[in-house]
Amino acid sequence: MKNSIFTCFIIYILLSFLFCSTAFALSDGKALELQNSVKYKPVGERIAFFAEQFIGAPYDPDPLGAYVRQSVIVSDEKVDCMYLVFRTVELALSSTPGEAVETALERRFHSRGIINKGKVINYDDRFVTGEGMVRSGKWGKEITAEIGSTVSVLEPRTGLDTQMLTPEEALKGLEKLRSGDILFFIKRPSETPGGPLVGHLGIIEIAEKDVYLIHASGRKNRRGIVKKTALKTYLKTMPFIGIKITRFQ
């Protein structure tokens, strides 16, 4: 009897693992259906809509990113915060899954991505930092200063000054945010000498006048999932010193 219970438990765990690893993958057919359902909505609402589709998706613990490791564009089974932003924006800006791939090749890279025999061959040209994404302009126009008063912080990698909102200023500017805005969360420079300044990314959704953050919550050394959290709550408890914001017009 005990052996039977133990066997059933093992089977349950294996099935649960298999389900979790595949349940959040968007087929081309499903992606197209979703794209058609929101194609007449403003771009920000489309971005927030696609971010919502990933709520509950497992966090990608691969330090490199599963999509980079596999040299592919689409890897929806597990997502980290950067891939979540990449993929939701690409789907929102496109009319078909194929067009979303072309959008990814244009926007994920400093120049342009190249696919050869089904594999991306120049992921070394990709954006690896959030601050690089902001500066490129490919991930929306920066609107940080439009939301509130900013302070200057030095980027460890480049030595450049960048502007950010403090958590207090961000809280004051909640009513100015819109669905689809992308938030880049700033680490304390002393905590990341020579490393990236942006430590996390997320997408805003406005629902019944409440402001939510949709983000892949987790760390590379532990599991997590994509969550939808009240931004006010997140700002009060987050380990970051500020945020930068971009918006697709």
C-alpha positions in Angstrom: 0.0 0.0 0.0 2.8 2.4 1.0 4.6 1.6 -2.3 1.5 2.3 -4.3 1.0 5.7 -2.6 4.6 6.6 -3.1 4.4 5.6 -6.8 1.3 7.7 -7.3 3.0 10.6 -5.6 6.0 10.4 -7.9 3.8 10.2 -11.0 1.9 13.3 -9.7 5.1 15.2 -9.3 6.3 14.2 -12.8 3.0 15.1 -14.4 3.0 18.4 -12.6 6.5 19.2 -13.8 5.6 18.3 -17.4 2.4 20.4 -17.2 4.2 23.5 -15.8 6.9 23.3 -18.4 4.5 23.4 -21.3 1.3 25.0 -20.1 2.4 28.6 -20.8 3.9 28.0 -24.3 1.9 30.0 -26.8 1.3 28.1 -30.1 1.3 30.2 -33.3 -2.4 29.6 -33.6 -3.1 30.8 -30.1 -0.8 33.8 -30.5 -2.6 34.8 -33.7 -6.0 34.4 -32.1 -4.9 36.8 -29.3 -3.3 39.2 -31.7 -6.6 39.4 -33.7 -8.6 39.9 -30.5 -6.8 43.1 -29.6 -5.5 44.5 -32.9 -7.7 47.6 -32.7 -6.7 48.5 -29.1 -4.1 51.2 -28.3 -0.5 49.8 -28.3 -0.2 50.2 -24.5 -3.3 48.2 -23.8 -2.0 45.5 -26.2 1.3 45.3 -24.4 -0.5 44.9 -21.0 -2.9 42.4 -22.5 0.0 40.1 -23.7 1.8 40.5 -20.4 -1.3 39.2 -18.7 -1.2 36.0 -20.8 2.0 35.1 -19.0 0.7 35.5 -15.4 1.6 32.3 -13.6 4.2 31.2 -16.1 7.3 29.7 -14.4 10.4 31.8 -14.0 13.4 31.0 -16.1 16.4 30.3 -13.8 19.0 30.1 -16.6 21.5 32.9 -15.9 21.9 33.4 -19.7 18.2 33.1 -20.5 16.7 29.9 -22.0 16.0 31.7 -25.3 19.7 32.8 -25.6 21.0 29.4 -24.5 18.8 27.7 -27.2 19.6 30.4 -29.8 15.9 30.9 -30.5 13.5 33.9 -30.5 10.5 32.2 -29.0 10.9 30.3 -25.6 7.6 30.9 -23.8 7.7 27.9 -21.4 9.7 29.8 -18.8 10.4 33.5 -18.8 12.6 36.0 -16.9 11.9 39.7 -16.6 13.7 40.8 -19.7 12.2 38.0 -21.9 8.7 38.9 -20.6 9.1 42.5 -21.8 10.7 41.4 -25.1 8.0 38.9 -26.0 4.9 40.9 -24.9 6.0 44.0 -26.8 6.9 42.0 -29.9 3.5 40.3 -29.9 1.7 43.6 -29.3 3.5 45.4 -32.1 2.8 42.7 -34.6 -0.2 41.3 -36.5 1.0 37.7 -36.8 3.4 35.4 -34.9 5.8 35.5 -37.9 5.8 39.3 -37.8 6.5 39.1 -34.0 9.7 37.2 -34.8 10.7 39.9 -37.3 10.0 42.5 -34.7 12.2 40.6 -32.2 15.1 40.5 -34.7 14.8 44.3 -35.1 14.4 45.2 -31.4 16.3 42.7 -29.3 19.6 43.6 -30.9 21.8 46.7 -31.1 21.9 46.2 -34.9 19.6 43.3 -36.1 19.3 39.7 -35.2 20.2 37.1 -37.8 18.7 33.6 -38.1 20.5 30.8 -39.9 19.0 27.3 -40.2 16.4 28.2 -37.5 18.9 29.5 -34.9 19.9 33.0 -33.9 23.6 33.3 -34.7 24.4 36.7 -33.2 22.9 36.9 -29.7 26.2 38.5 -28.7 24.8 41.6 -30.3 21.7 41.5 -28.1 20.7 44.0 -25.4 22.0 42.6 -22.1 21.1 45.5 -19.8 17.9 47.4 -19.2 19.8 50.7 -19.4 20.9 49.8 -22.9 17.3 49.1 -23.9 16.2 52.5 -22.6 19.0 54.4 -24.4 18.4 52.6 -27.7 14.8 54.0 -28.0 13.8 50.6 -29.4 11.8 49.8 -26.3 9.7 53.0 -26.1 10.4 56.6 -25.5 11.8 57.4 -22.1 9.2 59.4 -20.0 10.8 59.2 -16.6 11.0 63.0 -16.2 7.3 63.4 -17.3 6.2 61.3 -14.3 8.0 63.2 -11.5 11.1 64.9 -10.3 14.2 62.9 -11.1 17.6 62.4 -9.5 20.9 61.5 -11.1 22.7 58.2 -10.7 25.9 57.0 -12.3 25.9 53.9 -14.5 28.7 51.6 -13.3 29.5 50.1 -16.7 29.6 53.3 -18.8 30.2 56.1 -16.3 27.2 57.9 -17.8 24.7 59.9 -15.7 21.1 58.6 -15.9 17.9 60.0 -14.5 15.6 58.0 -12.3 12.5 58.5 -10.0 12.9 57.7 -6.4 10.3 55.4 -4.9 8.7 58.4 -3.3 8.4 60.3 -6.5 7.2 57.2 -8.3 4.4 56.8 -5.8 3.4 60.5 -6.4 3.2 59.9 -10.1 1.1 56.7 -10.2 -1.9 58.5 -11.8 0.3 59.5 -14.8 1.2 55.9 -15.7 -0.6 54.1 -18.5 -1.1 50.5 -19.4 1.9 49.2 -21.3 4.5 51.4 -19.7 7.7 49.6 -19.1 9.4 50.1 -15.7 13.2 49.6 -15.3 14.2 49.2 -11.6 17.5 50.7 -10.6 19.9 49.0 -8.2 22.2 50.9 -5.9 25.4 51.4 -7.9 27.6 50.4 -5.0 25.9 47.0 -5.0 26.8 46.3 -8.6 30.3 47.7 -9.3 31.0 47.3 -13.0 27.6 45.5 -13.5 24.2 46.5 -14.9 22.4 49.4 -13.2 18.9 48.0 -14.0 18.1 45.0 -11.8 14.5 44.2 -12.9 11.8 45.0 -15.5 8.1 45.0 -15.5 5.0 46.2 -17.4 2.2 48.4 -16.1 -1.5 47.5 -16.4 -4.2 50.0 -15.3 -7.4 48.1 -14.2 -10.3 50.0 -12.8 -8.0 53.0 -12.0 -5.7 50.7 -10.0 -2.1 50.5 -11.1 -0.5 47.0 -11.3 2.9 45.7 -12.2 3.2 42.5 -14.2 6.6 41.1 -13.8 8.6 37.8 -13.8 9.2 37.5 -10.1 12.2 35.3 -9.2 15.9 35.0 -9.1 18.4 33.0 -11.1 19.2 30.8 -8.1 15.6 30.0 -7.2 12.1 29.5 -8.7 9.5 32.1 -9.3 6.5 32.9 -11.5 5.1 35.8 -13.4 2.9 37.9 -11.0 0.5 40.8 -11.1 1.1 43.0 -8.1 -0.2 46.4 -7.0 2.5 48.8 -7.9 2.0 50.9 -4.8 2.7 47.8 -2.7 5.7 46.8 -4.7 7.3 50.3 -4.6 7.1 50.3 -0.8 8.8 47.0 -0.3 11.2 46.6 -3.3 15.0 46.4 -2.9 15.6 49.0 -5.6 16.4 52.7 -5.2 14.4 54.0 -8.2 12.9 53.5 -11.6 13.1 54.6 -15.2 10.0 54.4 -17.5 9.5 54.0 -21.2 6.3 54.2 -23.2 5.2 53.3 -26.8 3.2 56.2 -28.2 
